[in-house]
Amino acid sequence: MRRVRFHAYGGPEVLRVEEAETPVAGPGELLVRTEAIGVTLPCVRRTHGDGNGGGDPLPAVPGGEIAGTVVAVGSEVTGFAVGDRVTSLTFKGSYAELALAPAFLADRIPDDASAVEAVALVRSGQVALAALSTAAPRDGESVLITGAASATGHLAVQLAKLQGVPRVVAAVSSAAKAEFLYGLGADEVVTYDQDSWGEPADIVLDGVGGELLPRALAAVAEGGRLIFFNSGGGTVPAYELLAGSKTVTGLTMRRFITVHRERYEQHRAQLWELAGAGQLRAAVHAELPLEEAAKAHEIIEARANLGKVVLRP
C-alpha cells in the first residue's frame, strides 16, 4: 500500500510517499481502506516537531481522521463488520491507503453521505460541539471564534447560531474570508491585525493559540471564559485573568471522549441529524490526491483554507 511518511521534522517538503506493508488490525481496532483523509492543523504542526506533546517519534505517518470501508476487524471488536462504511478519529497514522482506527471511535457513515462529507463533518464538528458544550453559552451571551474559517471554526460558527447565540464574531487572518463567514451566519468578522476586535465577547473559542492567545484572552469580557483547544501553545497573561476575573479551560478530544463518552455519542448523532436536515454545512476547500499531501499542508500553513482540506488515496 501507499502511505505518506516523514523522516525529519520540517515543512511540507518533508512529506514522502512510500510503499509499505499492510497493517494488521489488533485488539479493538478496525483496518479501513481509506476513501477520504482529513488534514488538520495539529497534524501539520506535528510534522514541524511541535504541537501538543511535541512531535511524533520519527519516522512517522501523520494524520488523525479517516473515512472509508472496513476490510478487517480485530479481536474484541463488536458492532462492526467487513464492508461497513465508517469514519473515525485515529490521532495518527492515517495518511495511507489502509489505516488502523480504534473501533470505539468509529461511526457508520449514513447511506446518503459521502466519505468526504463524513471526514469533513465528524471530527471537526465534534471539536466544535465539545468546545461549545464546555463553554455552555447562557441566554444572551456572545461568542468569538478564532480560526473561524478553518475546518472546525466554520462549523463552530454555524453551531453557535443554531444554539441561539445572538452575536457570533468570526476572527480570521484575512478580510477575504468575510463573505464566506457571513454566509454561514457570522454576525461580525474581524481580522487578527485589527487594533480592536470590537466589543469583548462573553466566550472565546480559540483554535489558533501561539502568539494569538493573548489577543484572544483580551477579547474575553470581564467574568467571561476562553476555551483553549488549539495545538499551538502560547502564554496566558496571568494579570489578564486576575483583573478581568476570566477563566481559561483547556480542551483535548482524547480526554473529552474518555471523560464525556455519553456526550460524545450525543454530539455524533446531533451532527448527522443537523447535516441530514440541511442545517449544518461542512465546507470542503480542496480534495487532493495522497501524493499531494505536501500541497495540502501548504494550504493549511498559509491559512488559505475555507473549510476542510481532504486527501483522496
Steps between C-alpha positions, in 0.01 A plus 500: 500500500597865466546727799644843576778513758758750622850412621599845628311793647428791270251655262292337227817403315577223753195294397581198281278239333626148571399140449432313823365173636130480575440556874326232706196579709576434865260464793232767488608627156354524152706492182346752263559552129498878496290699259554840665764621746465824694791744517505691828708779653624273784630250241677777311658633819622158605699460180694804623572319826264712706138496612341335801751257645768591250569333169437135417795258535676476165433369244127567523182480295287809567125524518214487744173418322377278221191378317481182297405131500587239763715223351598319823376488858728440798418288802278642775311711244121486497249687289710524183558268208702486180330720240368763742556860394642689797665821605728521801752700694838332487730760666790386279597284205215575262681635192483159334289281273435272798485631857423367846217657698391439861159336472361699794558822305349373175162605368299361210455734207136547400410352161429842353830655618835494320833415660618858442193641675554260789864587558425871465212486746574260780834586663481873441135504605584303812769751596264791436219345704736401781630858521149644500366255756802566723434874474125444557371832359219651703214709365626819342870414518725575203767273347820586312673224301861517383598304191137544402546398136682178591352151486395526866440874514247523217294225662525670839358820346200310367447297816514809721226665292294179507527508880353849502813704573391856410846634409762279336829669411730328250871581536716413198833575335359682196202718413467292183332233715222732618245418230538128569439551872208739467345237276523251787327733746780700662377834632844666491833418336830638632859442391791424727688815402222738603577718802167403651280197455198700608292456813646225721320165482371296792660188350802459275570168328870503409610257232824680408706573814865594484559873472126554455411365844549831690276676245238229538504538878481878471186455289323326790259722694536541877385183670509316168673182396739377234497141372848412379499206255790573268833324461712814473576563866540856615534700820205615708551845659417426864412862577232493228333211682521674836392847393211377286390206715534286189540124474686282248407136443715264295333245274642190329278252318684199640409598856153626403416163345633313804325714763185598312429190295122539511519862391735402215243247376222760525708747300563240230129438454430875509753573225351245260149620580585866431690415183219276376248778559715746306556720807876438523732519201852359505690704242782326314774734380696245299518129418852392409659164415715336764810587298424869555503486880771768499270734307224434753737600782601812309134608484458456876829674583403796280165524681343498156226245556129567525386181668654154475800378302469132409739242353363232266713180466 
